[in-house]
Amino acid sequence: MNIKTLGLPLAMATLLALAGCSTQTVVTLQNGTQYLTKDMPKANTKEGVYEFEDISGAKVKVKVDEVATVRKED
């Protein structure tokens, strides 16, 4: 077997394994704005904010008081 024959299945298996590691989460603010995140947001208690990265890759900080719900995406 050559490398091309083995490379594609190996790459696909790697991508599937990595996709299973993250848990998409929906963060809903008091004003109704929703963010879809790549992983569960981290609470920074010192600053009083949630820090997360949305699915477009933007880093977001939101005050804890502005957050209505944090739930896993169905």
N, CA, C and O atoms as a GROMACS GRO file, in nm:
protein
  296
    1MET      N    1   0.084  -0.119   0.000
    1MET     CA    2   0.000   0.000   0.000
    1MET      C    3   0.088   0.125   0.000
    1MET      O    4   0.195   0.128   0.060
    2ASN      N    5   0.040   0.225  -0.069
    2ASN     CA    6   0.117   0.348  -0.070
    2ASN      C    7   0.062   0.448   0.033
    2ASN      O    8  -0.043   0.425   0.094
    3ILE      N    9   0.132   0.556   0.049
    3ILE     CA   10   0.097   0.656   0.152
    3ILE      C   11  -0.038   0.721   0.122
    3ILE      O   12  -0.113   0.750   0.215
    4LYS      N   13  -0.069   0.746  -0.004
    4LYS     CA   14  -0.196   0.810  -0.038
    4LYS      C   15  -0.314   0.723   0.003
    4LYS      O   16  -0.417   0.775   0.046
    5THR      N   17  -0.301   0.593  -0.009
    5THR     CA   18  -0.409   0.502   0.027
    5THR      C   19  -0.432   0.501   0.178
    5THR      O   20  -0.546   0.492   0.223
    6LEU      N   21  -0.327   0.511   0.254
    6LEU     CA   22  -0.340   0.511   0.400
    6LEU      C   23  -0.367   0.650   0.457
    6LEU      O   24  -0.429   0.662   0.563
    7GLY      N   25  -0.323   0.753   0.388
    7GLY     CA   26  -0.333   0.889   0.440
    7GLY      C   27  -0.474   0.940   0.456
    7GLY      O   28  -0.506   1.001   0.558
    8LEU      N   29  -0.560   0.917   0.358
    8LEU     CA   30  -0.697   0.968   0.365
    8LEU      C   31  -0.776   0.907   0.479
    8LEU      O   32  -0.837   0.982   0.556
    9PRO      N   33  -0.779   0.776   0.495
    9PRO     CA   34  -0.853   0.719   0.610
    9PRO      C   35  -0.795   0.764   0.744
    9PRO      O   36  -0.870   0.787   0.839
   10LEU      N   37  -0.665   0.778   0.753
   10LEU     CA   38  -0.603   0.823   0.876
   10LEU      C   39  -0.641   0.967   0.908
   10LEU      O   40  -0.670   1.000   1.023
   11ALA      N   41  -0.642   1.053   0.806
   11ALA     CA   42  -0.682   1.193   0.825
   11ALA      C   43  -0.828   1.202   0.867
   11ALA      O   44  -0.862   1.282   0.955
   12MET      N   45  -0.914   1.125   0.807
   12MET     CA   46  -1.056   1.125   0.842
   12MET      C   47  -1.078   1.079   0.986
   12MET      O   48  -1.157   1.138   1.059
   13ALA      N   49  -1.008   0.975   1.027
   13ALA     CA   50  -1.020   0.924   1.164
   13ALA      C   51  -0.973   1.028   1.265
   13ALA      O   52  -1.032   1.043   1.372
   14THR      N   53  -0.867   1.099   1.232
   14THR     CA   54  -0.815   1.204   1.320
   14THR      C   55  -0.915   1.318   1.335
   14THR      O   56  -0.939   1.366   1.446
   15LEU      N   57  -0.974   1.361   1.224
   15LEU     CA   58  -1.073   1.469   1.229
   15LEU      C   59  -1.196   1.429   1.310
   15LEU      O   60  -1.248   1.510   1.386
   16LEU      N   61  -1.242   1.307   1.294
   16LEU     CA   62  -1.357   1.260   1.370
   16LEU      C   63  -1.326   1.254   1.519
   16LEU      O   64  -1.411   1.287   1.602
   17ALA      N   65  -1.206   1.212   1.554
   17ALA     CA   66  -1.167   1.204   1.695
   17ALA      C   67  -1.160   1.344   1.756
   17ALA      O   68  -1.204   1.364   1.869
   18LEU      N   69  -1.106   1.439   1.683
   18LEU     CA   70  -1.096   1.575   1.734
   18LEU      C   71  -1.233   1.642   1.745
   18LEU      O   72  -1.255   1.722   1.836
   19ALA      N   73  -1.322   1.611   1.656
   19ALA     CA   74  -1.456   1.670   1.660
   19ALA      C   75  -1.532   1.626   1.784
   19ALA      O   76  -1.617   1.700   1.834
   20GLY      N   77  -1.505   1.509   1.832
   20GLY     CA   78  -1.573   1.458   1.950
   20GLY      C   79  -1.522   1.518   2.080
   20GLY      O   80  -1.585   1.498   2.184
   21CYS      N   81  -1.412   1.589   2.079
   21CYS     CA   82  -1.353   1.644   2.201
   21CYS      C   83  -1.419   1.772   2.248
   21CYS      O   84  -1.412   1.803   2.367
   22SER      N   85  -1.482   1.846   2.160
   22SER     CA   86  -1.540   1.973   2.201
   22SER      C   87  -1.690   1.957   2.223
   22SER      O   88  -1.755   1.873   2.161
   23THR      N   89  -1.744   2.040   2.312
   23THR     CA   90  -1.886   2.041   2.340
   23THR      C   91  -1.940   2.179   2.308
   23THR      O   92  -1.915   2.274   2.381
   24GLN      N   93  -2.013   2.190   2.198
   24GLN     CA   94  -2.068   2.320   2.162
   24GLN      C   95  -2.171   2.362   2.267
   24GLN      O   96  -2.249   2.280   2.315
   25THR      N   97  -2.169   2.489   2.300
   25THR     CA   98  -2.252   2.543   2.405
   25THR      C   99  -2.320   2.670   2.356
   25THR      O  100  -2.262   2.745   2.278
   26VAL      N  101  -2.444   2.692   2.400
   26VAL     CA  102  -2.517   2.814   2.368
   26VAL      C  103  -2.519   2.902   2.492
   26VAL      O  104  -2.566   2.861   2.598
   27VAL      N  105  -2.467   3.024   2.477
   27VAL     CA  106  -2.469   3.123   2.585
   27VAL      C  107  -2.575   3.226   2.546
   27VAL      O  108  -2.562   3.293   2.444
   28THR      N  109  -2.679   3.239   2.628
   28THR     CA  110  -2.786   3.334   2.603
   28THR      C  111  -2.776   3.448   2.703
   28THR      O  112  -2.768   3.426   2.824
   29LEU      N  113  -2.776   3.570   2.651
   29LEU     CA  114  -2.767   3.688   2.736
   29LEU      C  115  -2.906   3.736   2.777
   29LEU      O  116  -3.006   3.693   2.720
   30GLN      N  117  -2.912   3.824   2.876
   30GLN     CA  118  -3.039   3.878   2.925
   30GLN      C  119  -3.115   3.951   2.814
   30GLN      O  120  -3.238   3.952   2.815
   31ASN      N  121  -3.044   4.010   2.718
   31ASN     CA  122  -3.110   4.085   2.609
   31ASN      C  123  -3.151   3.996   2.492
   31ASN      O  124  -3.200   4.046   2.391
   32GLY      N  125  -3.132   3.864   2.505
   32GLY     CA  126  -3.173   3.771   2.400
   32GLY      C  127  -3.063   3.731   2.303
   32GLY      O  128  -3.082   3.638   2.225
   33THR      N  129  -2.950   3.798   2.305
   33THR     CA  130  -2.837   3.764   2.218
   33THR      C  131  -2.787   3.625   2.253
   33THR      O  132  -2.773   3.590   2.371
   34GLN      N  133  -2.759   3.546   2.150
   34GLN     CA  134  -2.707   3.411   2.173
   34GLN      C  135  -2.572   3.395   2.105
   34GLN      O  136  -2.550   3.444   1.994
   35TYR      N  137  -2.482   3.326   2.173
   35TYR     CA  138  -2.351   3.292   2.118
   35TYR      C  139  -2.341   3.141   2.114
   35TYR      O  140  -2.375   3.074   2.212
   36LEU      N  141  -2.294   3.086   2.003
   36LEU     CA  142  -2.263   2.944   1.993
   36LEU      C  143  -2.113   2.932   2.010
   36LEU      O  144  -2.036   2.988   1.932
   37THR      N  145  -2.071   2.858   2.113
   37THR     CA  146  -1.929   2.849   2.146
   37THR      C  147  -1.874   2.713   2.108
   37THR      O  148  -1.949   2.616   2.090
   38LYS      N  149  -1.742   2.707   2.095
   38LYS     CA  150  -1.675   2.581   2.064
   38LYS      C  151  -1.670   2.489   2.184
   38LYS      O  152  -1.686   2.368   2.170
   39ASP      N  153  -1.648   2.544   2.302
   39ASP     CA  154  -1.637   2.468   2.426
   39ASP      C  155  -1.716   2.538   2.535
   39ASP      O  156  -1.768   2.648   2.516
   40MET      N  157  -1.724   2.472   2.650
   40MET     CA  158  -1.792   2.532   2.765
   40MET      C  159  -1.719   2.658   2.809
   40MET      O  160  -1.596   2.656   2.824
   41PRO      N  161  -1.791   2.769   2.829
   41PRO     CA  162  -1.726   2.894   2.871
   41PRO      C  163  -1.659   2.879   3.008
   41PRO      O  164  -1.705   2.803   3.093
   42LYS      N  165  -1.552   2.952   3.026
   42LYS     CA  166  -1.481   2.951   3.154
   42LYS      C  167  -1.521   3.076   3.231
   42LYS      O  168  -1.521   3.186   3.177
   43ALA      N  169  -1.557   3.058   3.359
   43ALA     CA  170  -1.593   3.171   3.443
   43ALA      C  171  -1.468   3.226   3.509
   43ALA      O  172  -1.395   3.153   3.576
   44ASN      N  173  -1.442   3.353   3.489
   44ASN     CA  174  -1.331   3.421   3.553
   44ASN      C  175  -1.390   3.496   3.673
   44ASN      O  176  -1.440   3.608   3.658
   45THR      N  177  -1.385   3.435   3.790
   45THR     CA  178  -1.449   3.493   3.908
   45THR      C  179  -1.380   3.620   3.955
   45THR      O  180  -1.443   3.707   4.015
   46LYS      N  181  -1.251   3.631   3.930
   46LYS     CA  182  -1.178   3.751   3.970
   46LYS      C  183  -1.232   3.875   3.897
   46LYS      O  184  -1.249   3.981   3.958
   47GLU      N  185  -1.257   3.861   3.767
   47GLU     CA  186  -1.309   3.973   3.688
   47GLU      C  187  -1.462   3.974   3.679
   47GLU      O  188  -1.521   4.075   3.639
   48GLY      N  189  -1.526   3.862   3.716
   48GLY     CA  190  -1.672   3.854   3.708
   48GLY      C  191  -1.723   3.841   3.566
   48GLY      O  192  -1.828   3.897   3.534
   49VAL      N  193  -1.651   3.767   3.481
   49VAL     CA  194  -1.692   3.751   3.341
   49VAL      C  195  -1.684   3.605   3.299
   49VAL      O  196  -1.614   3.524   3.360
   50TYR      N  197  -1.758   3.573   3.194
   50TYR     CA  198  -1.741   3.447   3.122
   50TYR      C  199  -1.650   3.476   3.004
   50TYR      O  200  -1.666   3.578   2.937
   51GLU      N  201  -1.554   3.388   2.979
   51GLU     CA  202  -1.465   3.401   2.864
   51GLU      C  203  -1.482   3.278   2.776
   51GLU      O  204  -1.480   3.165   2.823
   52PHE      N  205  -1.501   3.303   2.646
   52PHE     CA  206  -1.516   3.192   2.553
   52PHE      C  207  -1.480   3.236   2.412
   52PHE      O  208  -1.461   3.355   2.386
   53GLU      N  209  -1.470   3.138   2.324
   53GLU     CA  210  -1.445   3.163   2.182
   53GLU      C  211  -1.568   3.116   2.106
   53GLU      O  212  -1.609   3.001   2.120
   54ASP      N  213  -1.628   3.204   2.026
   54ASP     CA  214  -1.745   3.162   1.950
   54ASP      C  215  -1.702   3.079   1.829
   54ASP      O  216  -1.583   3.062   1.804
   55ILE      N  217  -1.799   3.027   1.756
   55ILE     CA  218  -1.765   2.934   1.648
   55ILE      C  219  -1.692   3.000   1.532
   55ILE      O  220  -1.632   2.931   1.450
   56SER      N  221  -1.697   3.133   1.525
   56SER     CA  222  -1.621   3.202   1.419
   56SER      C  223  -1.477   3.228   1.461
   56SER      O  224  -1.396   3.276   1.381
   57GLY      N  225  -1.444   3.197   1.589
   57GLY     CA  226  -1.307   3.215   1.636
   57GLY      C  227  -1.284   3.344   1.714
   57GLY      O  228  -1.172   3.369   1.758
   58ALA      N  229  -1.388   3.425   1.730
   58ALA     CA  230  -1.374   3.551   1.804
   58ALA      C  231  -1.373   3.525   1.955
   58ALA      O  232  -1.454   3.447   2.005
   59LYS      N  233  -1.281   3.590   2.025
   59LYS     CA  234  -1.275   3.580   2.171
   59LYS      C  235  -1.379   3.676   2.229
   59LYS      O  236  -1.387   3.792   2.190
   60VAL      N  237  -1.459   3.625   2.324
   60VAL     CA  238  -1.568   3.703   2.381
   60VAL      C  239  -1.558   3.701   2.533
   60VAL      O  240  -1.530   3.597   2.593
   61LYS      N  241  -1.581   3.818   2.594
   61LYS     CA  242  -1.591   3.830   2.740
   61LYS      C  243  -1.726   3.893   2.769
   61LYS      O  244  -1.761   3.997   2.712
   62VAL      N  245  -1.803   3.829   2.858
   62VAL     CA  246  -1.935   3.878   2.893
   62VAL      C  247  -1.947   3.880   3.045
   62VAL      O  248  -1.909   3.783   3.111
   63LYS      N  249  -2.000   3.989   3.100
   63LYS     CA  250  -2.019   3.996   3.244
   63LYS      C  251  -2.117   3.888   3.289
   63LYS      O  252  -2.215   3.858   3.221
   64VAL      N  253  -2.089   3.830   3.404
   64VAL     CA  254  -2.173   3.722   3.458
   64VAL      C  255  -2.317   3.770   3.474
   64VAL      O  256  -2.410   3.693   3.449
   65ASP      N  257  -2.337   3.894   3.515
   65ASP     CA  258  -2.472   3.949   3.536
   65ASP      C  259  -2.553   3.957   3.407
   65ASP      O  260  -2.676   3.959   3.412
   66GLU      N  261  -2.487   3.963   3.291
   66GLU     CA  262  -2.556   3.974   3.162
   66GLU      C  263  -2.597   3.839   3.106
   66GLU      O  264  -2.673   3.835   3.009
   67VAL      N  265  -2.550   3.728   3.165
   67VAL     CA  266  -2.578   3.595   3.112
   67VAL      C  267  -2.706   3.540   3.173
   67VAL      O  268  -2.721   3.536   3.295
   68ALA      N  269  -2.799   3.496   3.086
   68ALA     CA  270  -2.924   3.435   3.131
   68ALA      C  271  -2.906   3.284   3.148
   68ALA      O  272  -2.939   3.229   3.253
   69THR      N  273  -2.853   3.217   3.044
   69THR     CA  274  -2.834   3.072   3.049
   69THR      C  275  -2.708   3.030   2.976
   69THR      O  276  -2.661   3.099   2.885
   70VAL      N  277  -2.654   2.916   3.017
   70VAL     CA  278  -2.544   2.849   2.949
   70VAL      C  279  -2.586   2.704   2.939
   70VAL      O  280  -2.602   2.637   3.041
   71ARG      N  281  -2.604   2.654   2.817
   71ARG     CA  282  -2.648   2.514   2.800
   71ARG      C  283  -2.575   2.448   2.685
   71ARG      O  284  -2.530   2.515   2.592
   72LYS      N  285  -2.563   2.316   2.693
   72LYS     CA  286  -2.502   2.240   2.585
   72LYS      C  287  -2.593   2.241   2.464
   72LYS      O  288  -2.716   2.234   2.478
   73GLU      N  289  -2.534   2.250   2.345
   73GLU     CA  290  -2.609   2.247   2.220
   73GLU      C  291  -2.664   2.107   2.200
   73GLU      O  292  -2.593   2.008   2.222
   74ASP      N  293  -2.790   2.098   2.157
   74ASP     CA  294  -2.854   1.967   2.135
   74ASP      C  295  -2.803   1.900   2.012
   74ASP      O  296  -2.846   1.789   1.979
   0.00000   0.00000   0.00000
